[in-house]
Amino acid sequence: MKNTLQGLYTKFQSLLSQEEGQDLVEYALVVALIALGATVAMKSLGTEISAIFTAITASLTAY
């Protein structure tokens, strides 16, 4: 049991010291932040865009 715990501890320490995947995580966080910002912007502009398309449809129907 002690050897198993020591092996798990050693493996965990080696995983913490590796920096190979750090860039990928940083890029993923940036992409997630951009996606969140775009989603919030689209939700806030959604009603305005809908009103514009409704006005365009009404104008085209009148002709």
PyRosetta script that sets phi, psi and omega in degrees:
from pyrosetta import init, pose_from_sequence

init()
pose = pose_from_sequence("MKNTLQGLYTKFQSLLSQEEGQDLVEYALVVALIALGATVAMKSLGTEISAIFTAITASLTAY")
pose.set_psi(1, -41.7)
pose.set_omega(1, -179.5)
pose.set_phi(2, -64.7)
pose.set_psi(2, -39.1)
pose.set_omega(2, 179.0)
pose.set_phi(3, -65.2)
pose.set_psi(3, -38.0)
pose.set_omega(3, 179.2)
pose.set_phi(4, -65.0)
pose.set_psi(4, -45.6)
pose.set_omega(4, 179.0)
pose.set_phi(5, -65.2)
pose.set_psi(5, -39.4)
pose.set_omega(5, 178.2)
pose.set_phi(6, -64.2)
pose.set_psi(6, -40.3)
pose.set_omega(6, 178.6)
pose.set_phi(7, -65.1)
pose.set_psi(7, -42.5)
pose.set_omega(7, 177.5)
pose.set_phi(8, -64.3)
pose.set_psi(8, -40.5)
pose.set_omega(8, 178.4)
pose.set_phi(9, -63.5)
pose.set_psi(9, -43.1)
pose.set_omega(9, 178.9)
pose.set_phi(10, -63.6)
pose.set_psi(10, -43.5)
pose.set_omega(10, 179.0)
pose.set_phi(11, -63.7)
pose.set_psi(11, -41.7)
pose.set_omega(11, 178.9)
pose.set_phi(12, -63.8)
pose.set_psi(12, -41.8)
pose.set_omega(12, 178.7)
pose.set_phi(13, -64.6)
pose.set_psi(13, -38.5)
pose.set_omega(13, 179.1)
pose.set_phi(14, -69.3)
pose.set_psi(14, -34.9)
pose.set_omega(14, 176.7)
pose.set_phi(15, -66.5)
pose.set_psi(15, -38.0)
pose.set_omega(15, 179.6)
pose.set_phi(16, -68.6)
pose.set_psi(16, -29.4)
pose.set_omega(16, -176.7)
pose.set_phi(17, -84.7)
pose.set_psi(17, -13.1)
pose.set_omega(17, -179.8)
pose.set_phi(18, -78.9)
pose.set_psi(18, 140.1)
pose.set_omega(18, -179.7)
pose.set_phi(19, -120.5)
pose.set_psi(19, 15.2)
pose.set_omega(19, -174.5)
pose.set_phi(20, -65.9)
pose.set_psi(20, -38.5)
pose.set_omega(20, -176.4)
pose.set_phi(21, -93.2)
pose.set_psi(21, 5.0)
pose.set_omega(21, -175.3)
pose.set_phi(22, -64.1)
pose.set_psi(22, -42.0)
pose.set_omega(22, 180.0)
pose.set_phi(23, -62.6)
pose.set_psi(23, -41.0)
pose.set_omega(23, 179.8)
pose.set_phi(24, -62.6)
pose.set_psi(24, -40.6)
pose.set_omega(24, 178.7)
pose.set_phi(25, -65.9)
pose.set_psi(25, -41.0)
pose.set_omega(25, 178.9)
pose.set_phi(26, -64.0)
pose.set_psi(26, -42.4)
pose.set_omega(26, 177.6)
pose.set_phi(27, -64.4)
pose.set_psi(27, -39.6)
pose.set_omega(27, 178.9)
pose.set_phi(28, -63.6)
pose.set_psi(28, -39.2)
pose.set_omega(28, 178.0)
pose.set_phi(29, -66.6)
pose.set_psi(29, -39.4)
pose.set_omega(29, 177.7)
pose.set_phi(30, -64.4)
pose.set_psi(30, -43.9)
pose.set_omega(30, 178.9)
pose.set_phi(31, -63.7)
pose.set_psi(31, -41.2)
pose.set_omega(31, 178.7)
pose.set_phi(32, -64.2)
pose.set_psi(32, -39.1)
pose.set_omega(32, 178.6)
pose.set_phi(33, -66.4)
pose.set_psi(33, -41.4)
pose.set_omega(33, 177.6)
pose.set_phi(34, -64.8)
pose.set_psi(34, -42.5)
pose.set_omega(34, 179.0)
pose.set_phi(35, -63.6)
pose.set_psi(35, -39.7)
pose.set_omega(35, 177.6)
pose.set_phi(36, -64.3)
pose.set_psi(36, -43.9)
pose.set_omega(36, 178.0)
pose.set_phi(37, -63.0)
pose.set_psi(37, -40.7)
pose.set_omega(37, 179.0)
pose.set_phi(38, -66.7)
pose.set_psi(38, -38.7)
pose.set_omega(38, 179.1)
pose.set_phi(39, -64.9)
pose.set_psi(39, -43.9)
pose.set_omega(39, 179.1)
pose.set_phi(40, -64.7)
pose.set_psi(40, -41.2)
pose.set_omega(40, 179.5)
pose.set_phi(41, -65.0)
pose.set_psi(41, -41.8)
pose.set_omega(41, -180.0)
pose.set_phi(42, -66.8)
pose.set_psi(42, -37.2)
pose.set_omega(42, 179.2)
pose.set_phi(43, -66.9)
pose.set_psi(43, -39.2)
pose.set_omega(43, -178.9)
pose.set_phi(44, -73.9)
pose.set_psi(44, -30.1)
pose.set_omega(44, 179.4)
pose.set_phi(45, -91.6)
pose.set_psi(45, -7.2)
pose.set_omega(45, -174.9)
pose.set_phi(46, -58.7)
pose.set_psi(46, -44.1)
pose.set_omega(46, -178.8)
pose.set_phi(47, -69.0)
pose.set_psi(47, -36.7)
pose.set_omega(47, 178.3)
pose.set_phi(48, -67.2)
pose.set_psi(48, -41.9)
pose.set_omega(48, 178.7)
pose.set_phi(49, -65.0)
pose.set_psi(49, -40.1)
pose.set_omega(49, 178.5)
pose.set_phi(50, -62.7)
pose.set_psi(50, -41.3)
pose.set_omega(50, 178.8)
pose.set_phi(51, -64.6)
pose.set_psi(51, -38.0)
pose.set_omega(51, 178.8)
pose.set_phi(52, -64.7)
pose.set_psi(52, -45.7)
pose.set_omega(52, 179.0)
pose.set_phi(53, -65.6)
pose.set_psi(53, -34.9)
pose.set_omega(53, 176.8)
pose.set_phi(54, -64.4)
pose.set_psi(54, -41.3)
pose.set_omega(54, 178.1)
pose.set_phi(55, -65.3)
pose.set_psi(55, -40.9)
pose.set_omega(55, 178.2)
pose.set_phi(56, -63.7)
pose.set_psi(56, -42.6)
pose.set_omega(56, 178.8)
pose.set_phi(57, -62.7)
pose.set_psi(57, -40.8)
pose.set_omega(57, 179.6)
pose.set_phi(58, -66.0)
pose.set_psi(58, -39.3)
pose.set_omega(58, 178.6)
pose.set_phi(59, -65.6)
pose.set_psi(59, -42.0)
pose.set_omega(59, 179.4)
pose.set_phi(60, -68.9)
pose.set_psi(60, -35.3)
pose.set_omega(60, 178.7)
pose.set_phi(61, -68.8)
pose.set_psi(61, -33.4)
pose.set_omega(61, -179.5)
pose.set_phi(62, -66.8)
pose.set_psi(62, -28.7)
pose.set_omega(62, -179.0)
pose.set_phi(63, -85.3)
pose.dump_pdb("model.pdb")
